Amino acid sequence: MRNTLERTYGTRPLQNWNRCRELRLQYYRDIATAREQGKLLVGGSAGGLTVVAMGLGHIVWLGGETYGATVGADPAFSYPCLEATEAAGMGRDTCVYFRNYFGSMLLDKYYFGGVFPKPDFLLQSHICDVYSKWYQAVSNHLGVPFFGIDNRPGPWGEQRTERKIEYYASQLLDAIDWMEKVSRRKYDDEKFAKAVINEWEASRIWAEIVLLNQNPGATGPEVHAHPVSALDGAQGR
């Protein structure tokens, strides 16, 4: 089927794939050297509250799912991580992103070399069954501050209410006060606003990519863009 599409529509590999790989590798290098660069290292979900933390200035965000997926792509590194997590009492039915991440932390081995990077603090909203408990466990093991934000159940969209918005926004404001205390940095609303605009723009471009990828002969599966989509502001730009 693929060969037929290539002959019919002239499909070719993603031309900037090597550049995507370079950006992704640089992201993981920045995680390991955040303190050397004078940046905060913040841990949480790759699709979580990145932009909220960016009001503190230059940060590097250690996204759990993307790191866990990267570890999972290398069985020789992944299996000891999974075994270490299970030996610590976590069930096999727990999120595999979590098990790879947590095992890497327990073994104190970073996939890209050296010891596992210790975040300055952890910030996470409970958007999935495991998320807040994930980073609470990381906080307990590494001894770093953790702030969890509760999500009200049910859809947002047109069914969101002022009560839902107020409930969530009040927690974000509490998180900002907390981040100022644990980081000893002053929160900058303008930097936060710039980060929000950057994320909106990245999300808009991502949506265009998904739509274009529906066309016959598109460059490649949507999953090819996932490692890059997670970098939509990881460096605080």
Buried (B, 14 or more C-beta within 10 A) or exposed (E): EEEEEEEEEEBEEEEEEEEBEEBBEEBBEBBBEBEEEEBBBBBBBBBBBBBBBBBBBBBBBBBBBBBBBBBBEEEEBBEBBBBBBBEEEBEEEBBBBBBBBBBBBBBEBBBEEEEBBBBBBBBBBBBBEBBBBBBBBBBEEBEBBBBBBEBEEEEEEEEEEEEBEEEBEEBEEEBBEBBBEBBEBEBEEEBBEBBBEBBEEBEEEBEEBEEEBEEEEBBEEEEBBBBBBBBBBBBBE
